[in-house]
Amino acid sequence: PSLERSSCSLLVETGRSKILLDCGPGTMRRLLEAGATVHEITHLFFSHFHPDHTGEMASFLFANRYVTEPGRKFPLVMAGGRGFVLFYGAFKKAYGTWIELPDNMLETEEFSTTGPDTKIYDDFSISTMPVSHNPESVAFRITAGTKSIVYSGDTDESNNLVALARNADMVIYESSMPDGLKVDGHLTPSLAGKMAKMANAGELVLTHFYPPCDKADIKQQCRSEYGGPIRIAKDLMKIEL
């Protein structure tokens, strides 16, 4: 828990679409602070099923069902790695109709967890690759027009992530623990920098910090491997490409 940071969630706006990547605790309040509402979200994609990435999913759906002003005017596309439909089904067993959207307002999909996958929507495409964390874990590459961003979700070192992120304009990589305190299934700043360099990424944003990161110079640790622009993610940070 942190007084400064909510759990994992990124809002990507492509023009006609508002895409939410993960929906951890605190997401809906931060959306309001960013000037958006749950009814405006067109797509909700989950990198994996851990509670810091999915913990506000039930509340998000509950709000979409019962808050009628302004209300949802179009279907929500909600997807995750293989097993997501069963994962959502378990939520429905627990919460029942409280989280079921009316009038065909919810579409559920799954991404491959055995290889690359791509889905094409109205004004963007999303490509995924499995990464080294959980069996259902995937990283995302969103392309709109000539611009691409990549979000790692949670991962350890991953050749798949490097391949997915090749020449992306911006990569958003987890950096859970400082160098010297690495834990399995997660990156450190220098490892995130190493993979951004291998992918020839245009810019790197570090995110997903455990408390020890607050006491370390994680930007400098990352700089030891990556020479491009580095940002340290903060809640409500806005970046335009």
Backbone bond lengths (Angstrom), bond angles and torsions (degrees), N, CA, C in turn:
res aa  C-N    CA-C-N  psi(-1)  N-CA   C-N-CA  omega(-1)  CA-C   N-CA-C  phi
1 P - - - 1.470 - - 1.524 111.94 -
2 S 1.306 115.88 145.47 1.458 121.22 -179.03 1.517 109.39 -144.53
3 L 1.321 116.49 141.64 1.456 120.65 175.37 1.524 111.75 -78.10
4 E 1.327 116.98 -14.20 1.459 121.34 -177.05 1.521 113.32 -103.98
5 R 1.332 117.58 -26.47 1.461 120.81 -173.56 1.526 110.95 -125.50
6 S 1.319 116.25 133.29 1.456 121.27 167.36 1.525 108.60 -83.36
7 S 1.326 116.19 174.64 1.460 119.48 177.67 1.526 110.20 -75.16
8 C 1.327 115.82 -174.40 1.457 121.85 -164.44 1.520 114.00 -68.97
9 S 1.322 116.11 128.21 1.459 122.87 170.53 1.522 109.10 -173.02
10 L 1.325 116.09 136.12 1.462 122.59 177.11 1.521 108.76 -127.65
11 L 1.315 116.86 136.05 1.461 122.17 174.96 1.522 108.62 -105.49
12 V 1.330 116.40 123.29 1.461 122.62 178.21 1.525 107.98 -116.08
13 E 1.332 116.60 122.76 1.465 121.71 179.18 1.523 108.90 -110.88
14 T 1.329 115.96 126.87 1.462 120.79 -175.82 1.517 112.92 -113.43
15 G 1.301 117.65 4.96 1.458 121.71 -175.99 1.509 109.03 121.69
16 R 1.334 116.41 -78.92 1.467 120.15 178.61 1.523 112.72 -94.11
17 S 1.319 117.83 -13.53 1.466 121.38 -175.82 1.523 111.03 -114.56
18 K 1.326 114.77 145.57 1.465 122.50 171.61 1.522 106.72 -122.81
19 I 1.315 115.63 109.81 1.458 122.96 -170.59 1.523 109.00 -108.37
20 L 1.319 116.69 126.26 1.453 122.03 177.72 1.521 108.22 -104.99
21 L 1.325 116.16 122.80 1.454 122.02 175.98 1.519 108.15 -102.92
22 D 1.323 116.13 109.39 1.460 125.05 -175.36 1.526 111.12 70.72
23 C 1.335 114.25 159.63 1.469 119.88 -173.66 1.525 108.68 -149.87
24 G 1.340 115.61 64.93 1.453 120.60 -179.84 1.520 111.96 -77.49
25 P 1.332 117.16 173.36 1.466 120.98 179.89 1.527 112.06 -55.16
26 G 1.329 115.98 133.10 1.459 122.05 -179.87 1.510 114.28 98.83
27 T 1.341 116.94 -4.92 1.463 120.53 -174.31 1.525 112.82 -61.02
28 M 1.324 117.64 -47.92 1.471 119.37 -172.78 1.522 112.00 -65.77
29 R 1.319 117.02 -37.72 1.466 118.69 177.64 1.523 110.51 -65.31
30 R 1.338 116.67 -43.19 1.460 119.56 178.73 1.529 111.13 -64.38
31 L 1.333 117.69 -35.40 1.464 119.68 175.96 1.519 110.87 -58.67
32 L 1.326 116.36 -46.41 1.462 120.02 179.06 1.522 111.07 -61.36
33 E 1.333 116.32 -41.90 1.464 120.12 179.11 1.527 111.10 -64.58
34 A 1.330 116.65 -27.78 1.464 121.23 179.29 1.523 112.41 -86.44
35 G 1.340 116.72 -1.16 1.454 120.37 177.22 1.512 114.72 89.32
36 A 1.344 117.45 19.48 1.462 121.70 179.38 1.524 109.51 -122.93
37 T 1.330 116.68 164.62 1.458 121.67 176.64 1.525 109.41 -127.37
38 V 1.327 115.87 164.33 1.466 119.91 -179.54 1.527 111.21 -62.91
39 H 1.324 117.70 -28.57 1.463 120.69 -177.30 1.524 112.39 -73.40
40 E 1.323 117.18 -18.78 1.463 120.90 -178.75 1.524 112.64 -85.26
41 I 1.326 117.77 -14.83 1.460 120.73 -177.26 1.527 109.36 -70.31
42 T 1.331 115.64 125.56 1.467 120.35 -179.65 1.525 112.22 -91.78
43 H 1.345 116.41 -32.28 1.460 121.44 -176.20 1.528 109.20 -139.93
44 L 1.324 115.93 140.30 1.465 122.66 176.56 1.521 107.35 -129.69
45 F 1.344 115.77 111.02 1.459 122.02 -176.49 1.529 109.65 -114.80
46 F 1.331 116.08 133.83 1.461 121.41 -178.95 1.526 110.22 -108.78
47 S 1.344 115.77 130.11 1.462 120.57 178.20 1.522 111.47 -73.26
48 H 1.321 117.71 -32.87 1.466 123.68 174.85 1.523 107.57 -168.99
49 F 1.332 117.23 -176.19 1.459 120.04 -165.82 1.530 114.79 -104.79
50 H 1.310 119.16 8.75 1.467 120.04 178.61 1.533 110.43 -63.30
51 P 1.343 117.73 148.94 1.472 120.35 -172.46 1.519 115.00 -63.85
52 D 1.343 118.68 -25.44 1.467 117.74 177.65 1.527 111.91 -73.36
53 H 1.336 116.75 -7.72 1.465 121.78 177.03 1.529 112.83 -112.24
54 T 1.327 117.31 -16.91 1.474 121.37 -176.40 1.524 113.14 -126.24
55 G 1.328 117.88 0.65 1.460 121.41 -168.20 1.514 115.76 -62.14
56 E 1.338 118.33 -20.42 1.462 119.70 179.75 1.535 111.74 -108.11
57 M 1.320 116.95 13.25 1.463 119.18 179.83 1.521 111.78 -61.66
58 A 1.328 117.78 -46.83 1.465 120.30 -178.71 1.525 110.97 -61.92
59 S 1.317 117.16 -44.19 1.469 120.46 179.15 1.522 111.18 -65.27
60 F 1.325 116.75 -37.43 1.464 121.59 177.99 1.528 110.41 -61.17
61 L 1.325 117.09 -46.73 1.464 120.81 179.38 1.524 111.15 -68.29
62 F 1.332 116.56 -39.43 1.468 121.50 178.05 1.530 110.26 -58.47
63 A 1.330 116.18 -44.45 1.467 120.44 179.60 1.524 111.18 -65.41
64 N 1.323 116.93 -37.67 1.462 119.93 178.15 1.525 112.05 -67.22
65 R 1.323 116.74 -29.44 1.468 119.54 -179.96 1.521 112.22 -78.97
66 Y 1.335 117.40 -42.41 1.460 119.76 -167.63 1.523 115.24 -104.53
67 V 1.322 118.01 -21.00 1.464 119.25 177.89 1.524 107.63 -85.78
68 T 1.314 116.79 112.00 1.472 120.96 -170.70 1.522 114.11 -99.72
69 E 1.327 117.91 -4.87 1.461 120.55 177.53 1.521 109.25 -120.33
70 P 1.324 120.32 114.01 1.466 125.80 3.47 1.527 113.58 -80.56
71 G 1.325 117.21 -15.82 1.455 119.78 179.40 1.517 112.60 86.22
72 R 1.328 115.73 156.28 1.468 120.84 179.70 1.524 110.17 -81.53
73 K 1.336 115.78 131.47 1.465 121.71 -176.45 1.529 112.57 -107.94
74 F 1.326 117.73 -4.94 1.464 121.40 -176.49 1.525 108.13 -150.39
75 P 1.342 118.44 159.15 1.467 120.49 -178.22 1.525 112.27 -65.77
76 L 1.314 115.79 147.23 1.459 123.54 171.85 1.521 108.17 -93.93
77 V 1.326 116.64 127.51 1.462 121.69 173.27 1.527 107.66 -94.54
78 M 1.329 116.78 122.10 1.463 121.58 -176.44 1.528 108.33 -126.25
79 A 1.335 117.38 128.38 1.462 119.94 -173.08 1.519 111.21 -149.17
80 G 1.328 114.65 157.42 1.457 122.83 174.29 1.511 108.60 -155.91
81 G 1.325 115.90 -174.57 1.455 120.62 178.66 1.521 112.05 -65.74
82 R 1.326 114.87 177.01 1.463 120.12 -177.56 1.530 110.56 -53.87
83 G 1.318 115.98 132.13 1.457 121.86 -175.87 1.509 113.23 102.80
84 F 1.347 116.95 -5.07 1.462 118.76 -176.22 1.521 112.30 -65.64
85 V 1.323 118.14 -38.11 1.466 120.24 -179.26 1.526 110.18 -62.32
86 L 1.337 117.16 -39.91 1.465 120.44 176.00 1.525 110.82 -67.67
87 F 1.326 116.71 -38.38 1.466 121.52 178.30 1.526 110.19 -60.56
88 Y 1.320 116.72 -47.18 1.461 120.36 177.47 1.528 110.47 -64.93
89 G 1.322 116.87 -37.38 1.456 120.03 177.43 1.515 112.64 -60.22
90 A 1.341 116.92 -36.35 1.464 120.33 177.24 1.525 110.93 -66.45
91 F 1.329 116.80 -37.19 1.464 120.17 175.24 1.523 110.54 -62.65
92 K 1.326 117.02 -40.63 1.464 119.78 -179.98 1.524 111.59 -66.32
93 K 1.339 116.76 -33.34 1.465 118.96 176.13 1.521 110.71 -64.78
94 A 1.329 115.93 -35.54 1.468 120.13 -179.23 1.527 111.98 -77.27
95 Y 1.326 117.59 -41.64 1.466 121.74 -171.86 1.526 113.87 -106.71
96 G 1.320 117.52 -12.39 1.460 120.31 177.83 1.516 113.35 63.53
97 T 1.321 115.56 -144.35 1.467 120.89 -175.30 1.521 113.11 -70.32
98 W 1.332 117.41 -9.46 1.468 119.92 -179.77 1.524 112.15 -59.70
99 I 1.338 117.58 -28.42 1.469 119.64 -177.91 1.525 111.74 -113.58
100 E 1.314 117.61 16.19 1.460 120.92 175.83 1.527 109.25 -95.90
101 L 1.320 116.47 124.34 1.457 119.91 -178.80 1.525 110.18 -81.84
102 P 1.317 117.60 143.15 1.470 121.13 -176.09 1.520 112.98 -80.97
103 D 1.336 114.42 162.49 1.475 121.73 167.67 1.525 113.29 55.50
104 N 1.320 116.67 45.42 1.470 121.34 175.97 1.528 112.57 56.55
105 M 1.312 115.97 39.65 1.460 120.96 -177.90 1.533 113.46 -92.23
106 L 1.340 118.46 7.92 1.463 121.32 178.77 1.520 109.61 -135.63
107 E 1.346 115.66 129.77 1.458 122.50 174.17 1.524 107.94 -121.20
108 T 1.337 117.88 126.43 1.463 121.49 179.55 1.522 109.67 -109.00
109 E 1.340 115.01 139.02 1.457 121.69 -178.39 1.526 108.97 -139.28
110 E 1.336 115.96 167.50 1.461 121.40 177.29 1.524 110.21 -130.84
111 F 1.341 115.39 148.78 1.457 122.71 172.94 1.524 109.19 -101.41
112 S 1.313 116.39 148.98 1.457 121.06 176.63 1.528 110.53 -62.49
113 T 1.325 116.06 143.22 1.465 120.57 173.68 1.525 110.98 -115.75
114 T 1.329 116.85 15.24 1.461 121.06 178.02 1.522 112.55 -115.06
115 G 1.319 117.41 -7.83 1.453 120.85 -179.26 1.507 111.03 -177.45
116 P 1.327 117.32 -171.50 1.467 120.45 -177.87 1.521 111.80 -66.73
117 D 1.319 115.15 150.58 1.461 121.99 179.15 1.523 107.63 -146.19
118 T 1.316 116.89 148.75 1.466 121.81 177.44 1.518 109.52 -142.08
119 K 1.324 115.59 136.43 1.458 121.86 173.65 1.529 107.73 -125.94
120 I 1.317 116.44 139.69 1.461 122.40 -177.63 1.522 108.87 -112.90
121 Y 1.320 115.42 127.08 1.458 121.89 -179.78 1.533 109.77 -117.56
122 D 1.303 116.44 -165.76 1.464 122.38 -170.45 1.523 112.84 -55.15
123 D 1.317 117.24 -56.89 1.463 119.98 -175.53 1.522 112.72 -129.86
124 F 1.337 117.40 21.01 1.462 120.93 176.65 1.525 109.04 -159.02
125 S 1.324 114.77 163.14 1.463 120.90 170.16 1.518 108.35 -122.31
126 I 1.332 116.26 152.98 1.453 120.76 176.78 1.520 108.38 -128.29
127 S 1.323 115.65 125.39 1.459 122.30 176.96 1.518 108.68 -112.02
128 T 1.325 116.15 145.29 1.456 120.64 -177.76 1.520 110.32 -131.48
129 M 1.329 113.75 156.75 1.459 122.07 169.96 1.522 107.57 -141.09
130 P 1.344 117.54 144.38 1.463 118.94 173.50 1.520 110.73 -66.92
131 V 1.332 116.71 143.45 1.462 121.98 179.04 1.527 109.63 -128.71
132 S 1.330 115.61 172.71 1.465 122.50 -167.08 1.521 111.75 -91.98
133 H 1.341 115.58 85.10 1.461 119.61 177.17 1.524 109.74 -149.99
134 N 1.318 117.10 -76.85 1.459 123.93 174.77 1.530 109.30 -117.01
135 P 1.338 118.32 163.81 1.470 118.61 179.23 1.526 113.68 -57.77
136 E 1.336 117.48 -31.08 1.473 120.71 -178.06 1.520 113.42 -93.07
137 S 1.321 118.37 2.50 1.467 121.67 -171.73 1.526 112.29 -71.09
138 V 1.330 115.17 132.91 1.459 121.60 174.87 1.525 109.03 -135.81
139 A 1.329 114.94 152.48 1.464 122.12 169.43 1.521 107.98 -103.27
140 F 1.338 116.29 155.66 1.461 122.10 -174.10 1.529 111.61 -118.20
141 R 1.323 115.39 141.74 1.468 121.96 167.46 1.525 107.57 -124.77
142 I 1.320 116.15 116.68 1.459 122.11 178.83 1.525 108.33 -103.89
143 T 1.319 115.86 127.96 1.460 122.05 179.17 1.521 109.05 -121.89
144 A 1.328 115.50 126.02 1.462 122.16 176.65 1.522 107.07 -134.64
145 G 1.315 116.51 119.40 1.457 119.00 -174.73 1.518 110.17 63.84
146 T 1.328 116.15 -125.22 1.466 120.68 -179.05 1.520 112.71 -99.81
147 K 1.324 118.35 3.48 1.457 121.96 -174.15 1.527 111.54 -108.24
148 S 1.338 115.27 143.30 1.460 121.02 177.85 1.518 110.18 -135.48
149 I 1.343 115.33 139.09 1.454 121.11 171.17 1.522 108.22 -125.89
150 V 1.324 115.51 152.71 1.465 121.77 179.60 1.517 109.03 -126.87
151 Y 1.325 115.86 135.50 1.467 123.32 176.79 1.521 107.80 -120.56
152 S 1.320 115.77 123.99 1.465 120.80 -173.70 1.515 113.75 -75.61
153 G 1.363 118.21 -22.04 1.454 117.76 -163.07 1.522 108.16 59.48
154 D 1.309 117.76 -151.76 1.465 121.16 174.97 1.520 108.92 -93.19
155 T 1.327 116.50 134.50 1.456 119.79 -178.73 1.513 111.02 -162.04
156 D 1.310 115.35 155.72 1.459 123.32 165.18 1.527 106.62 -91.63
157 E 1.327 117.61 -172.12 1.459 119.59 174.37 1.524 109.38 -53.58
158 S 1.323 116.79 138.04 1.460 119.99 -172.09 1.519 110.95 -151.89
159 N 1.329 116.26 116.50 1.463 119.97 173.62 1.521 111.18 -64.46
160 N 1.329 116.45 -31.01 1.465 119.60 177.48 1.524 111.38 -62.14
161 L 1.336 116.01 -39.69 1.460 119.67 179.30 1.520 110.69 -65.95
162 V 1.318 116.88 -40.50 1.462 120.40 177.60 1.524 110.24 -60.06
163 A 1.328 116.59 -44.81 1.467 120.46 -179.64 1.526 111.42 -64.59
164 L 1.321 116.78 -42.64 1.466 120.86 -179.27 1.525 111.47 -63.74
165 A 1.331 116.24 -35.16 1.464 121.55 -172.49 1.524 113.88 -90.87
166 R 1.319 117.91 4.19 1.462 120.65 -174.33 1.531 111.48 -52.97
167 N 1.350 115.49 119.79 1.472 123.45 175.66 1.527 114.05 62.06
168 A 1.322 118.14 21.41 1.468 120.59 176.11 1.527 110.22 -66.11
169 D 1.325 116.43 148.52 1.464 120.19 178.04 1.522 111.36 -65.56
170 M 1.323 116.67 -37.41 1.466 121.30 -179.30 1.520 109.45 -147.27
171 V 1.329 116.34 139.56 1.459 121.25 172.72 1.523 108.67 -120.90
172 I 1.322 115.85 139.16 1.459 123.09 178.91 1.519 106.23 -115.82
173 Y 1.339 115.77 105.62 1.464 120.91 -171.59 1.519 110.73 -114.87
174 E 1.311 114.71 140.14 1.459 119.37 173.47 1.523 110.58 -67.14
175 S 1.315 115.19 149.46 1.468 122.41 178.69 1.518 106.66 -148.31
176 S 1.315 115.44 72.87 1.462 120.98 -165.95 1.519 113.71 -66.42
177 M 1.320 116.34 -40.12 1.463 120.64 -174.56 1.522 110.16 -132.90
178 P 1.336 117.60 150.29 1.461 120.35 177.68 1.525 111.40 -65.11
179 D 1.318 115.36 162.58 1.458 119.93 172.63 1.530 109.26 -54.74
180 G 1.324 115.76 139.99 1.456 120.82 -178.87 1.512 114.05 92.53
181 L 1.344 117.41 -12.79 1.466 121.32 179.79 1.528 111.11 -125.06
182 K 1.320 116.80 26.90 1.466 120.50 -175.41 1.529 112.24 -58.65
183 V 1.344 114.93 142.34 1.461 121.59 173.48 1.527 108.28 -121.74
184 D 1.323 116.02 153.13 1.460 120.75 -178.55 1.526 111.13 -59.91
185 G 1.314 115.79 141.01 1.453 120.86 176.48 1.508 114.85 85.29
186 H 1.329 116.98 4.37 1.464 120.72 -177.66 1.525 110.30 -138.58
187 L 1.321 115.08 164.33 1.456 122.36 178.27 1.519 111.22 -102.33
188 T 1.320 114.67 163.49 1.461 123.69 167.84 1.529 107.50 -111.76
189 P 1.331 118.64 170.33 1.468 119.49 179.42 1.524 114.03 -56.98
190 S 1.335 117.13 -43.25 1.462 118.27 -178.10 1.526 111.56 -69.34
191 L 1.331 117.72 -35.09 1.463 120.00 177.34 1.528 110.88 -68.88
192 A 1.328 116.99 -39.27 1.464 119.95 175.54 1.525 110.07 -61.28
193 G 1.329 116.18 -43.13 1.454 120.30 177.76 1.516 112.49 -63.62
194 K 1.322 116.12 -40.20 1.463 120.88 178.59 1.524 111.05 -59.92
195 M 1.325 116.49 -44.91 1.466 119.32 -177.80 1.524 111.86 -72.67
196 A 1.334 117.50 -33.00 1.462 120.06 175.19 1.528 110.63 -65.20
197 K 1.322 116.36 -39.44 1.462 120.52 177.65 1.522 110.90 -65.18
198 M 1.329 116.89 -44.30 1.464 121.03 179.95 1.528 111.38 -61.04
199 A 1.335 116.63 -31.67 1.465 121.19 -179.39 1.523 112.74 -86.39
200 N 1.333 117.69 -6.08 1.466 121.92 -175.26 1.527 111.12 57.77
201 A 1.319 115.79 42.78 1.466 121.31 -179.32 1.521 110.51 -72.26
202 G 1.324 116.09 143.64 1.455 120.64 -177.73 1.510 114.13 -72.54
203 E 1.323 117.53 -31.79 1.464 122.46 -178.36 1.516 108.35 -156.25
204 L 1.330 116.22 148.82 1.464 122.19 -177.79 1.521 110.10 -123.23
205 V 1.325 115.83 129.80 1.462 122.65 172.68 1.520 107.57 -114.27
206 L 1.324 116.89 124.65 1.466 121.79 177.57 1.518 109.66 -92.75
207 T 1.343 116.45 138.71 1.461 120.83 -178.80 1.523 109.87 -148.44
208 H 1.351 116.93 -178.96 1.473 124.02 175.31 1.532 110.56 64.27
209 F 1.322 116.14 66.89 1.463 121.67 -174.30 1.522 111.77 -100.98
210 Y 1.327 116.63 129.54 1.454 121.61 167.67 1.532 108.05 -82.55
211 P 1.341 118.09 161.13 1.476 120.61 -175.09 1.528 115.73 -50.72
212 P 1.350 121.13 -37.12 1.468 118.54 179.64 1.521 114.07 -58.45
213 C 1.332 117.89 -22.75 1.469 119.90 178.63 1.525 111.89 -65.87
214 D 1.337 117.00 -25.15 1.463 120.23 -179.22 1.521 112.20 -66.35
215 K 1.324 116.50 -20.32 1.464 120.99 -176.69 1.523 112.52 -104.50
216 A 1.325 117.12 7.52 1.461 120.81 -177.02 1.524 110.33 -123.24
217 D 1.322 115.79 155.37 1.463 121.38 174.86 1.526 107.60 -87.87
218 I 1.329 115.76 78.93 1.457 119.02 -173.47 1.532 111.89 -69.89
219 K 1.314 117.46 -27.49 1.463 119.47 177.54 1.520 110.55 -65.62
220 Q 1.321 116.69 -41.98 1.460 120.35 179.02 1.523 110.71 -67.72
221 Q 1.333 117.05 -38.38 1.461 119.91 176.68 1.524 110.75 -61.50
222 C 1.311 116.71 -40.76 1.462 121.16 178.20 1.523 111.11 -66.74
223 R 1.331 116.06 -38.10 1.462 121.76 -177.92 1.526 111.82 -60.13
224 S 1.327 117.74 -24.39 1.462 120.30 179.79 1.525 112.11 -63.73
225 E 1.346 117.04 -18.81 1.465 120.97 -178.44 1.528 113.66 -118.10
226 Y 1.330 117.21 -25.03 1.464 120.22 -171.61 1.515 110.09 -126.40
227 G 1.341 115.84 126.62 1.452 120.17 -175.74 1.511 115.55 -96.91
228 G 1.333 117.37 -3.95 1.458 120.56 -178.89 1.513 112.45 -83.98
229 P 1.331 117.70 -176.42 1.469 121.35 178.81 1.531 111.34 -62.28
230 I 1.329 115.90 136.63 1.467 122.54 179.90 1.522 108.58 -125.47
231 R 1.316 116.42 132.22 1.464 121.69 172.95 1.519 109.00 -122.12
232 I 1.331 115.54 147.93 1.456 122.59 173.44 1.523 107.14 -101.32
233 A 1.318 117.24 117.37 1.461 121.11 -174.97 1.522 111.44 -63.39
234 K 1.319 115.66 140.98 1.463 123.58 173.12 1.521 108.21 -133.26
235 D 1.312 116.70 150.53 1.458 119.67 176.37 1.525 110.00 -56.24
236 L 1.320 115.92 135.81 1.464 125.67 178.33 1.528 113.41 72.93
237 M 1.329 117.53 9.41 1.461 120.05 172.80 1.527 109.75 -62.67
238 K 1.340 116.76 135.20 1.460 121.85 178.17 1.519 109.12 -117.88
239 I 1.333 116.18 132.99 1.457 122.54 179.56 1.526 108.14 -131.41
240 E 1.319 116.96 129.69 1.464 121.16 178.95 1.518 109.76 -112.54
241 L 1.322 116.82 132.16 1.462 121.55 177.45 1.531 109.81 -105.79
